Amino acid sequence: MRKSTKFPAEVRERAVRLVFEHQHEHESQWAAIGSIAVKIGCTAETLRKWVRQAERDSGKRPGLTTAERERLKELEREVRELKRANEILRKAAAFFGLSSHSCGSTR
């Protein structure tokens, strides 16, 4: 089962900043992540994902930035809505096309 706890943005930002500030005190970034995750009450994997996203946002790692990910989600939502609207229009056109044809009207 997936834990759905949402951490406030301030907590995420502080935790990521702590990793960057203190990773030199540990043998690896992962060790720093593990140490800090315990202190803030999240899993190391959750904090690792926050760190990776922060690295993408700052250009230190390839991939979509947070803004790009949000825009992509927005565009995908718009595409779904447009597909739904097109399907409704297609069905309406088929219905009215059949009904006007069956009523004897000419085109």
C-alpha positions in Angstrom: 0.0 0.0 0.0 1.3 3.4 -0.9 1.7 6.1 1.8 0.1 9.3 0.7 1.6 11.7 3.2 2.3 15.1 1.6 5.1 17.1 3.0 4.9 20.9 2.8 7.1 22.5 0.2 9.2 24.2 2.9 10.0 20.8 4.4 11.0 19.4 1.0 13.1 22.4 0.1 14.9 22.3 3.5 15.5 18.6 3.3 17.0 18.9 -0.2 19.1 21.9 0.9 20.4 19.9 3.9 21.5 17.1 1.6 23.4 19.5 -0.7 25.0 21.2 2.3 26.0 18.1 4.2 26.7 15.5 1.6 30.5 16.2 1.9 30.2 15.0 5.5 29.1 11.6 4.4 30.7 8.9 2.2 28.1 9.4 -0.5 25.1 11.5 -1.4 22.9 8.4 -0.7 24.4 8.2 2.9 23.5 11.9 3.4 20.0 11.3 2.1 19.5 8.3 4.4 20.7 10.3 7.4 18.5 13.4 6.7 15.4 11.4 5.7 15.3 9.8 9.1 15.5 13.2 10.8 12.6 14.7 8.8 10.4 11.5 8.9 10.3 10.5 5.2 11.8 7.5 3.4 15.3 7.8 1.9 13.7 7.0 -1.5 11.3 9.9 -1.2 14.1 12.3 -0.3 16.2 10.9 -3.2 13.4 11.8 -5.6 13.2 15.3 -4.3 17.0 15.7 -4.6 17.0 14.4 -8.2 14.1 16.8 -9.1 16.0 19.7 -7.6 19.1 18.7 -9.6 17.0 18.7 -12.8 15.4 22.0 -11.9 18.9 23.6 -11.5 20.2 22.1 -14.7 22.7 19.7 -12.9 20.9 16.6 -14.2 19.1 16.0 -17.5 15.3 15.6 -17.6 12.1 17.6 -17.2 12.1 20.4 -14.8 9.2 20.8 -12.4 7.7 23.6 -14.6 8.0 21.4 -17.7 6.4 18.4 -15.9 3.5 20.6 -14.8 3.1 22.0 -18.3 3.2 18.4 -19.7 0.4 17.4 -17.3 -1.6 20.4 -18.2 -1.3 19.6 -22.0 -2.1 16.0 -21.4 -5.3 17.0 -19.5 -6.2 19.4 -22.4 -5.7 16.6 -24.9 -8.0 14.3 -22.9 -10.7 17.0 -22.7 -10.4 17.7 -26.5 -10.7 14.0 -27.3 -13.8 13.7 -25.1 -15.3 16.8 -26.8 -14.5 15.4 -30.3 -16.1 12.1 -29.4 -19.3 13.9 -28.2 -19.3 15.9 -31.4 -18.7 12.8 -33.6 -21.6 11.0 -31.9 -23.9 14.1 -32.2 -23.0 14.5 -35.9 -23.7 10.8 -36.5 -27.0 11.1 -34.6 -28.2 14.2 -36.4 -26.9 13.0 -39.7 -29.0 9.8 -39.4 -32.1 11.5 -38.0 -32.2 14.3 -40.6 -31.6 11.7 -43.4 -34.4 9.4 -42.0 -36.8 12.4 -41.9 -36.6 12.8 -45.6 -34.6 16.0 -45.7 -32.0 16.4 -48.5 -28.5 17.5 -48.2 
